[in-house]
Amino acid sequence: MECMHRFCKECIEKSMRLGNNECPVCRTHVASRRSLRHDQNFDTLISLLYPDMDKYEKKEELTLHENEKTHNKEMIQASSSQILPCQTEALYRKQKARSIAVDSERKRRSKAIPVKISDQAEAENSDNDGDESQEASRKTTSSKRKASSTTASEKVLEEVFKEVKEASKDSLDEDSEYGIRQSTSFKSDPCVKSRRKVCQKVL
């Protein structure tokens, strides 16, 4: 079916230049440039409305460029308004995960510190026990040595006392046999008196 639309000369040239081979209004396929119908009334009307066509095209390009800029700004603002909550949420999650990791690390360290302290305390206690056992063994050995020395000294003293007793008994027997006690000269002898005192103390 043939297109019945009418165009100005410039529109027909532009559509053919683009190579679409279709009507700019209804988009029906056309075989060639002649298929688009030219109307001179449109040319006269356009020349009356826009006497300087080049100036109008430049102005149109500027307006299109400004519209594109504003559209891009609006798109950027919309995307930033959508991205900002996502970024804040991601940052909050990251901080929360970091705080959880820090808390778990602190708990792990706080659990590990008493274990180390208990190990050190056990080591110190074992050292103290070892020192106490060594001191106790030293004390026992010293007490044994003292006891052995005292027993040895006591034995020596007992032997000395026995010898002194025997000597004093012998001297007394000799005095009784010979009757030295009745003699006044013997009684007055100072050596004999001192000897008797020593014997009495020992006995």
Contacts in CASP RR format, 6 or more apart in sequence:
PFRMAT RR
TARGET T0000
AUTHOR 0000-0000-0000
METHOD contacts of the structure
MODEL  1
MECMHRFCKECIEKSMRLGNNECPVCRTHVASRRSLRHDQNFDTLISLLY
PDMDKYEKKEELTLHENEKTHNKEMIQASSSQILPCQTEALYRKQKARSI
AVDSERKRRSKAIPVKISDQAEAENSDNDGDESQEASRKTTSSKRKASST
TASEKVLEEVFKEVKEASKDSLDEDSEYGIRQSTSFKSDPCVKSRRKVCQ
KVL
1 28 0 8 1.000
2 35 0 8 1.000
3 23 0 8 1.000
3 25 0 8 1.000
3 26 0 8 1.000
3 28 0 8 1.000
3 30 0 8 1.000
3 35 0 8 1.000
3 36 0 8 1.000
3 37 0 8 1.000
4 37 0 8 1.000
5 23 0 8 1.000
5 24 0 8 1.000
5 25 0 8 1.000
5 26 0 8 1.000
5 36 0 8 1.000
5 37 0 8 1.000
6 37 0 8 1.000
6 38 0 8 1.000
6 39 0 8 1.000
6 42 0 8 1.000
7 15 0 8 1.000
7 24 0 8 1.000
7 36 0 8 1.000
7 37 0 8 1.000
7 38 0 8 1.000
7 39 0 8 1.000
7 42 0 8 1.000
8 38 0 8 1.000
8 39 0 8 1.000
8 42 0 8 1.000
8 43 0 8 1.000
8 46 0 8 1.000
9 38 0 8 1.000
9 43 0 8 1.000
10 46 0 8 1.000
10 53 0 8 1.000
11 24 0 8 1.000
11 42 0 8 1.000
12 33 0 8 1.000
12 36 0 8 1.000
12 38 0 8 1.000
15 22 0 8 1.000
15 23 0 8 1.000
15 24 0 8 1.000
15 36 0 8 1.000
16 33 0 8 1.000
16 36 0 8 1.000
21 29 0 8 1.000
21 30 0 8 1.000
21 31 0 8 1.000
21 32 0 8 1.000
22 28 0 8 1.000
22 29 0 8 1.000
22 30 0 8 1.000
23 30 0 8 1.000
23 36 0 8 1.000
30 36 0 8 1.000
46 53 0 8 1.000
50 56 0 8 1.000
161 202 0 8 1.000
164 198 0 8 1.000
164 199 0 8 1.000
164 202 0 8 1.000
165 202 0 8 1.000
165 203 0 8 1.000
168 198 0 8 1.000
168 199 0 8 1.000
168 202 0 8 1.000
168 203 0 8 1.000
171 195 0 8 1.000
171 199 0 8 1.000
172 199 0 8 1.000
174 180 0 8 1.000
175 181 0 8 1.000
180 186 0 8 1.000
181 187 0 8 1.000
186 192 0 8 1.000
END
